[in-house]
Amino acid sequence: MRKLVIAALSFSAAVFAANTILSTKLCPLLAALCLVLGASLLLLRRKWLSGLVLCLFSLSVGLGCFSLHYLLTTLPAHKLDGQTLHLSATVMSYPRQAEDYSSAEIKLEESPRLRVLLYDRHGSLDDLEPGAVISGEFRLSSADVRYGKAFTYYNAKNIYLIANTTGSLQVSAGKSISLSCLAARLNRTLCEKADQIFPEDTAHFMKSMLLGDRTDLYQDEALYAALQNSGVSHIVAVSGLHVAFLVGLLQLLLGVSPRSSLLCLVLVWCFVLVTGAPPSAIRAGIMQSFLLLAPLLKRENDSATSLSAALALILLLNPYAAADVGLQLSFAAMAGLLLLGEPVRKMLFPGKRIGRFARILLYPVNVLAGSAAVMVFTVPLLALHFGRVSLLAPLTNTLIMWAVSLCFGGGFAACAVSLVCLPLGRVLALAVSWLARYIFACARLVDSLSLSSLCLEDKLMVWWLVLVYLLFFLGIRAKAAKLLRLGLPAALSVLTLFFALGMTRAYYTSGEGFITVLDVGQGQSISVFSGNTTVMIDCGSIYSTDNAGDTAGDYLLSCGRKKVDLLLLTHLHADHANGVTRLLAAIPVETIAMPAEPNDDDGQLEKILAAAEKYGTQVRYISQDTLMRIGGIELQLYAPGQAGDANERCVMAKVSLGEYDMLVTGDGSKTAELELIAGHEIRDVELLIAGHHGSRYASGGKFLESIGADTAVISVGYNTYGHPTNETLERLAAYGYNIYRTDLNGRIEIRVP
């Protein structure tokens, strides 16, 4: 069995290397080299070289599989990039509805038979079911590039093209329905049943936990943020935890026998397919299959072999799955449990004899030990991918895991009963909902605690995390009493954390203040600090995979900011305001200021007002020139103009920190700029936030000369408008401005001494 571990891990290592550090041209060459080296060593017929030979052959197979997969999927997708073709395809999923479009996964009928994510703005997808065959004109683009950058998300999901309809679609019934289409239909039926029987406040959570449908849960931004920050978002992402619950429930009902094991095996894979077969669920399904089949085949199950074999099988089917964050976290968590779960449990509960009273403590000890073991391996991944780690995840898991298991079993029982007797199913769902509400309450309670989660935007926090790993490594290796080996690193970790947080807070509260132009892509979000006062100006972005509200919230929390005193929205275009609801969910905002009678072409106003009411944020409308003083920050807000387009009817602002002035013009045009300087005395400004992201229609010469600023910052990212234009850049340079750009310089911090 250990040979299988060597082969599987070598194969997987090759695939991970091909995904991360090797070029597609180099992979086949290295595959051939490993094959030749392995064959050469094999000819030597030395037994002690057998492990190395197996490793080289497995590396060769891994690199070869990646290269073959690239030739069959990515390369054909690249050849179709930018083309508009008439194609036929099978619908593989139910359409997801958005405000002005719908999307669904489809599979091309002709070669190459690739999976495609289709976007439609003509209403042709709205009533379709999986299995339907559609045809029409599709505008195609490769899925591995998004907003001008390499993007691995879709390929990891086995999607290789993005398509947009250019007109209406022709629809016909499919000749046959695949297993995945049947699974999608069953998922939809169960989701509808869950909506029927569960109360509105818990239905979205139950659908996510039972069936992997998080569409509605994402809309409850506050709850989802609480689950993430408290370290238990894994309970709403179908994974090994859910598969283990399912097997435990089935064995409780069916008993343990060869027949029940086979039935469990079938039902486990039905569950994996119905939930969309995410890599984490596939991993758990494979490992549970080994566990269930081992007694039937009279073989001993080996967890390390099962884990490595599961990883190799998933990557064999789709080598790009190595880039899937869920897969990485799932395997890291399982590795932590296998390697460290039992040692950590013995450290927390060293007693060999377990009395009656001790058994009561065994459950929380096991949960704590498992959660701590998982964190050792998953925290680096969470830091890398999300820039945030939950410090109190073991506490939250201990509080809720018993309720999660009952909620999972009870939820499926309620759905099953409702198929026979709907009223009885609703009664059972109502009881299960109280468990869900308990889970919500625990997550929110832990989230409300100081340091429930740690934002790693500040590099000092990253170094602190590295120090923690180093301290515990040295402590475990030291020859001292067990209490000292664990207690001393823990105490030093806490002390150094408070020291690092104190240093960060002192830095951002020193001097007159700080101005930061955040890197939110094509959009704008600016923070202003003075002492403990925080003002934000705008919070939005487009053409970006990150939400501006998340970026702003993470930055504020990393700087020790617990609330925002004022959020000024210059206007309500999406690139200035579509992150507001996320920001409100992440951090308290006392007041939002925006133009009176704002233009709402992008549909932001209703969502912002609803979120403001939900979180208790006051909304103030600016219709005339207004002077506001908040702590050490002075804001002179200029009334929005009455003429011109929506860009011109925005609130412009001069923000002062002592003698340092910053001018923000939003998307104001040259006409609006001239109107501003004609009606107001604005001189000797130190910092200009260049209007309209560097558009040629803003930052006019007379305006630049009049305000006399030294520095211009352009908040800009990937876009199709040509921002910032060469004309604007040359004009800023001609008037002596030092130019900084968020697309080139990243986040720009200015400390006012």
N, C-alpha and C positions, 0 to 999 in steps of 0.2 A: 504493500500500500504506500510505503514511503517513496517508491519510485514514481508513483502517480503524483505525489505532492511535488517532487522535483520537476517532473515534466509539466505539470499544470502551472506552477509558479514561474518557470522559465518562459513558457508560452505567454503567460500574462504579462511578464516583465517586458518581453519583446513588443507586445501590442501597446503597452503604456508608453514605452520609449518611442515607438512609431508615431503615437499621437502627440507627444510633447516635444521631443528634442531632435528627432530625425526627419529629414526631408523625404518626400515621396520618391524621389529619384534614388536616394541612397538605400532605401529599404530592400529592394530586390538584390542589390549588390551585396549587402550585408547578409541577406538570407543565403545567397549562394556561397559566401565565404564561410559561414557557420556550417553549412552542409558539407563543404569540402574538408574543413578542419575536423568535423565529427567523423566523417568517413575515414580520414587518415588515421585518427586515433583508434578507430575501431579495428583497423587492419593490424595494429600493434598487439591486439589480443591481451591486453593487460587488465586484470580484473579491477585493480584499484582505479583505473581510468573510466570505469563504466558509468559512474555518476556524471563525470564531465562530458562524456559522449552523449548521454541522454539529455543533458542540459543544452549542448550545442545543437542537437537535432531539434529540440523543442523551440529554441530560439529561432532556428531557421524556419520552422513551421509557422511560428507566430508572425514573423516579418513577412513571410510569404502570403499568409492569409490576409494580412493588412493590405499588402500590395494588390492582391487579387480583388479584394473588396473595393479598393479604390478604383481599379480598372472597370469594375462592373457597375459602380454606383456614382461616385463623385465625378469621374472623368466624363461620362455621358451627360451628367447634369451640367457640367461646365460648358459642354458643347451646345447645350440648349439655352444657356444663359443669354438673356436679351432678345430671344426670338418670340414671335407671336405665331402660334400654330393652331390648326384645327385638330383637336384630339378627342379621344373617347376615354372615359375613366369610370371606375367603380367607386361609389361613395363608401367609405370605410367607417365613418363615425357620424353621429348626429351633429347637425350644424350648431355652432355656438353663436348666439345672437348678441350683437353689440348695438350701439345707438344708430349707426348708419351703414352697417355692413354685417355680414355673417361669414363664418369660416367653417371649413370641414376638411378632414383628411380624405384624400382620394388616392386611388392607385391606377396608374396609366394602363390601358388595355393593350397598347402596342409597345414594342420594344423601344427604349428600355422601360421595363415594367417597374418604375420607381414609385415610391410613395411621395405624395405632393400635398402641401398645405395650400388649400384653395381659398381665396378671398373673393366674395361676391357682393356687389353694391346694387344689384338689380332685382333682388328678391327671389332669384331663381332657386336658391338652396333652401329656403325657409321651411318647406314642408317635406323635404326628402328624408328617407330612411336609409340606413346602411344596406348595401346590396343593390341600390338603384344604379343604373348606368346613365351617365350624362355625356353629352358631347357639345362642343362649342369652340369658340376662339379663346385661347388662353395666352396671356402675356407671361412669359416664364423668366425667372431669375434664380440663380443658384442660392441654396439655403445656407451655405457655409460662409457667407459674407453678409453682414448687416451693418448699415450705416457706415460703410467704408472700412470696417474692421472684421478680422476673422471671427467667426461665430460658430461655436461647436454645439450649441443646444439642440438644434434640429437634427443634425446628423446623428447625435447620440440617441435620438428618438426614432431613428430610421427614416427620417424625412430628408429628401435631398433637393427638392425644388419648391419654390414659392410661386404660385400661379395667381393671376388676377383675371377675372372674366372681363371681356371687352363688350359683352352684350348678353342677351338672354341665352339660356341653355336649353337644349333638347333633352328630354328625360324619357327613359324607357325602363321597363322592369328588368331586373337582372336575370340571367339564365339560371344561376345557382347562387346560393348564399353561403359564404365561407364561415368557418368557425368563429373568426374574429367579428364578423358582422352579427352573428347570432349572439355572441357575448355582449356586443354593444347594445343590442335590442333588449337583452335581459337586464343589463345595467340601467337602461332608461326606464324599464317597467318598475324595477325596484326603487329607483329614485322617485318616480311618481308616487309609488306607494308610501315611501317615507314622507313625502310632502303631505300626503293625505292624513297620516296618522300622528305625526309628531307636531308639537306646537311650533309656531313660527320662530320662536327664539332658539330652538334647538335643532330644527330640521336640517339647517345647513351644516351643523357640526356632525350630526348623525350620518348624513349622506357622505361626508368626507371620510369619516372614520370607517364606515361599513363598506363603502363602494368606491372610494378614491375620487369622488366628484367634489372638487374644492371650488367650483365656480362661484357658488353663492357665499361660501365662507370668506373668500377674498373680499367680498363687498363689506363684510363686518370688519373693518380695518382695525378697530380698537381691540376686538377679541383676538384676531390673528396676531396682532403685535404683542398682546399679553402672553399668548402661547409661545411665541418665539422668544421673548425676553425672559420668560421663566424657564425656558429650556425644555419644553414638552411639545413642540410643534411636530415631533415625530409621531404623535398619536393620531394626527390627521393626515399623515402620509403613509399609505398602505405599505407595510414592510414586514420584516420577520416577526415583529411583535404581534401583528394581527394574525399571521399564519399560525404562530404558536398558540394564540388564544383559540383559533378555530379548531386546531387538532385537539387541544385540551378539552374543548366543549364536546367535540364529536366522540372522543374516547370516554368522556363522562357519561354520554347518552348511550353509546353502543357497546361500551366495554372494550377490553383489549383482547383481540383474537386475530387470527390470520384473515378472516373474512372482513372484520371491521377495519383492519389495517388497509386492505385493498380499497374498501369504500372510502376511507379517509383520504387515501391517495387520489382517488378520482375527484372527490369534493374539493380537495386542496387546489388542484389544478383548475377546476371550474372557477373557484374563487379568484385565482391569479388572473385568469382570462377575463372574467367579468369586471375586475377592477382595472383593466387596461394593461395588465402585464408590465408594471414598472420593474426595472432591474432589481430593486430591493425585494420585491415580492417573488420574482423568479429565483433569486438567490435562496430565499427562504423555502420556496417550493422544492428546489433541488435538494437542499439539505434535509428537509423533512422526508422527502422521498427515500433518500439513503437510510434515514433513521427508521422508517416504516418497513422498508424492504429487507434490511439487514437480518432481522430474526427469521423472515420467511426464506431467505437464501442461506440461512445458517452461517452468516458472516458477522463479524464484529464491526459495529459502526465506529469510524474514526472521525472525530470532528474536524481535525486539521485537513484530512483528505477530502472530506465533504466540502469544506469551505473553499479550498483551492480548486477542486474539480468544478464547483459551481461557478467560480469566477472564470475559469477557462472556457466552460460551455457557453456562458453569456457572451464572452468576447469572440468566441468562434462564430456565433450567429451574427454579431454586429461588433466589429472591432472598435467602432467609434463610440460604443457605450462606455469605454474607459473614461471619456470626458464627462459622463453623467455624474452630477454631484450626489444624487441619491444613491447611485451604485457605490461611489467612493465612501460615503458616510455609512452605508449599510455594512460593507465589508470591514471597514475600520472598527465599527461598533462590535461586530461579531468577533473580530480578532482580539479586541480588548477583553471581551467576556471570556474567551477561551484561554488567553494567556495570563490575564491578571485577575479575573473574577474570583477564583478560589483563594489565591494568596491575599487579596484585599479583604475578603470575608474573614479569613483566619486572623488577620491583623485586628479587625474590628471585633471579632468574637472568637477568641482563641480557645475557649473551653471545648474539651472533647466530649464530656458527658453533658447531655442536654436534659435538664429537668423540665417539670411542667411550666414553671414560671419562665424559664429560659426560652421555651418554644414560642412564647408570646413575642419575645424580642427578635426571634429569628427572621420573621417576615421583613420588618423594617431594616434589619441588618443586611439581609440579602439584597433588598432593593438599593440601599445605600452603596453596598459593595459593587453591585452590577453597574449602577450609574457612574460611580467613580472610575471603575475600570474602563467603561465606554468612553468617558471624557478624556482619558489619557491619550487615546488614539484619534478621537474626533475633533477635539479642540483646535489642533493645528489646521484641519480642513475647514472648520467653521471660520476661523480667523482669516484664512486665505480667500475663501469664496464670499463670505458675508461681512467680514470686518467687525464681527461682534461675537462675543461668547457669553453664555449664561453661567454665572458663578454659583447660582443657587439651584441648578438643575437637580442635584441629588435630593435636596429638600422637597422640591415640587414633585418629583417622581415618587418619593416616599409617601407624600400626602395623597396622591391621586391614583396610583397604579392599581390598587384594589378596585377602585371605582371604574377605571377604564376597562378592566376585564369584565366586570359585571355589565357595564354599559354596552360593550361589544356583543356579548352573548345575549343580553336582554333585547338589544336592538334587532338582531336577526330573528329572535323568537317573536318579537312584535310584528315584524314584516311577514313572517311565515303564518302566524295566527290570523293576521288581517286578510290573507288570501282566502281563508275559510270563513271567518267571522269578523267583519270590519269593526264593529263596536268593541269587541273584546280586544282586538289589536290596538285600538286607540287607548283603551284603559291601560294595557301593558306599556304602550309607548309613553303615556303620561307618567307612569312610575319610573321608567327608564330616564325620562327627561330630568327628573330631580337629581339623578346621578350626574347627568351632563351639566346641570347648573352648579352642582358642587365642584365639578372639575373647573368650570369657568371661574367660580369664586376663588378657588385655590390659586389658579394661574394669575388672576388679577391681584390677589393679596401679595404673592411673591413678587410680581412685577412692580408693585407699589413700594417695595422695600428698597432702601438705598443699596446700590451696587448689586441689584439683582442680575444685571447684565453689564458687561464692560465693552464699551466702544473702543475700537483700536485705530481710529483715525489719527490719534496722536501717536507718533512713533515711540514715545516714551513708554506707552502701554504695551507696545509690541516687545520692547526690550524687557519690560517687567515680566511678561509671559515667558520669555526665554529664560529669565533668571529663575522663575518658579520651577521649571522643568530641571534646570541645573541643580537647584537646591535639593529637590527630592531625590534626584539621581545620586548626589553625593551622600545624602542622608541614608538612603537604603544601602549604599555600599559601605558605609561607615561601620566600624565595630564598636557598637554601643548598645545600650538598652533600647528595646523596641520603642518605648514611649519617647525617648530622646531622638531616635532616628526619624520618627514621624512628626513629633511635636515641635522640634526645633525648626525644621523647614517650613511647617505650617505657620508658626509664629513669625518667622522672618518674612514669609510671603505676605502676610497681612500687614506687617509693619512697613515693608517696602511699597506695598500698594498705596497705603495712606500717604506715604511720603511722596510718591509719584503723583498722586492726585492733588496733593497740596501744592507741589511745584507747578503743575499745570494750571491750577486755579490762580496762583499768585502771578504767573506769567500773563494770563489773560485779563487780570484785573489791575495790572500796573499801568502807570502813565495815564495820559488822557483817554486812551482807548485803542480799539482795534477795528479795522475795516477789512472784511474778507469777501472777495468775490469768488464764490464757489464754482467749481467746475461741474456744471450740470449738463454739458453738451450744448445743443442749440437752444438756449433759453437764458434765463437770468435768475439769480438768487444771491442776494448780498446780505451779509450780517454786519451789524455795528454793535460793538461792546463799549461800555464805559462803566467801570466799576462792576456792580451787579446788574446793571441795566442792559437789556438786549432788545435791539430793534432789527427786524428783517424787512428787506425790500424785495418783493416779488418772490415767487417760488414756483417755477415751471420749466419745462423743457420738452422738446420734440426731437425726433430722430435719435432717441437714446434708449438703451435697454434698462437704464436705471431711472427710477422715479425721483424727481427733484425733491419731493418731500422727505423721502428716505435719506437722501444725501444731506439735506439741511439738518434733519433731526439728528442723524449720527454725528455730524460735525458739532452741533450745539452741545449734545450730551458729552462728547469727548472733551469739550472745553469747560465742562463743569456747569453748564447752563441748565437750570431746572425749569425755566419758563421764558416765554417771549412776551415782552411788555407791549410791543406794537408790531403788527405785520402790515406793511403798506403795500398795496397792490396798485401799481401804476395804471394798469388796465387789465382786462380779463381775457386776453388772448391766451391760448393754451400754453405757449412757450414762456408765459410769465405767471400762470396761475393754476396749471393742472396738477401741481403737487401739494396744493394747500390742504386738501382733506387728509392726505397722509401725514403732513406736518402736524395737524391738529390732533391726529391719533397718537403721534409720537411724543408730543410735549405740549403742556398747557400754553395757550395763547390768550392773553387778556383782551386785546382789541385788534380788529381788522379795520383798516381804513382803505376805502376805494372810491373811485369817481362816482358822483351822483349820476343816476340814470346811465349806468355803464353799458357800453356796447357788449352784447353777449352772443356774438356770432358763433363762438366755439362751445356754447352751452355749459359754461362753468358756473354761472351765478347761482342757479338752483342748488347745485351740489355743495357749493361753498356755504350758502345760507343754511342749508340743512345740517351740515357738519358744525357750523358755528352754534346753532341752537342746541345740538346734541351735546357739545362739549362746554357750553356756557360761555362762549366767546362773544363779546360785544362787537357789533358792526357799526362803523361810523362812515357816513358818506361825505365826501369833500365836494362842495359846490362853489366855494370861494377860497381866496387865499387864506391860509390857516397857519398860525405859528404854534408849534407844540414843543414843550420842554419835558423830557422824560429823563430823570436823573441828570447825568452829565451830557446828554445828547439833545441838541436843538435841531428841530426839523422845520424848515420853511417850506410848506406845501403850496404849490401854485395851482390855481383853479384850472380844470381842464378846459381847453378851447372849445368853442361852439361850432366852428367851421371845420371843413376838411374831413378826411376819412377817420376810421376808428383809431388808427395809430396816433393821429394828432390829438384826439380827445382823451388824453391820459393825464394823470397827475404827475407833474415834474416836481422834483424835490431837491433842496439844498440841505445837506446834512452837515452839522458842525460839531466837531470835538475840540472844544477850546478855540484856538485860532486856525484849526485845520478844517477846510471846507471840501466837501465832495458834492458834485452835481450829478444827479441822475435824471435823464430825460426820457426814460422808457423807450418807446418806439416813435417818439416825436420826430416829425420831418423837419426839413430846413425851414419851411414856412413857420412851423410851431416854434422853432428855435429863435427865429427873428422876432416873432411876437413876444417871446419870453424876455429877450434882452431889451426890447423896445419898451416894455411895460414895467421892468424891474431893474434895479441897480445891482448887477451881479458882476463883481470884479475879484481878481486875485484868488480864484479858485485853485486849490492844489491838485485835486483829482477829478477827472471827468470819466464817468462811465459812458463810453461812446454809444450814441443813440442807435437803436435798431440793429444791434449786433454787427456794426460796421457796414451797414447798407450805404450805397452811394446817395440815397435820398436823405441822409442825416449827416451831422457833423459838418455843417457849412462853414466856409471860410470866415465870414463876418462874425459868426457865432464863436468860432474857435479863438479868433483874435480878441473879441470882446471880453470873454471870461478869463483869458490869460492863464489857463491851467498849465501845470508842468508835466503831468502824467495823464495818459489815457489808458483805460483798461477796456478791452473788448471781450464781452462774454459771448462766446461763440463755440460751436462744435460742428460736427458733420452736418451739412445741409445741401439742398439743391438750389439755393438762391444765389450762390456765389459770394456769400458773406465770409469774411470781410472783403470788400472789393478793393482792387489795387488803387482805384481812384481815391477812396477814403484813406487808405494807408498812406498814400503819397501826400495827401492834403494834411493829415495829422503830422507827418514828418516835416513838411514845409513850414508849419507853424511852430516847430520846435518841441513837439510833444514826445516824451518817452512812451513807447507803446508796449503794452503787455497784453497777451491773449491767452484765454483759458485753454484754447485748443492746443497751444504750443507750450505754455508755461504751467498748465494745471491750475490748481487752486492758488489764488494770489492773496497773500496776507500783507497788510500794511499796518505797522505799529506806530501809533502817534505818541511820541514821548511826552 
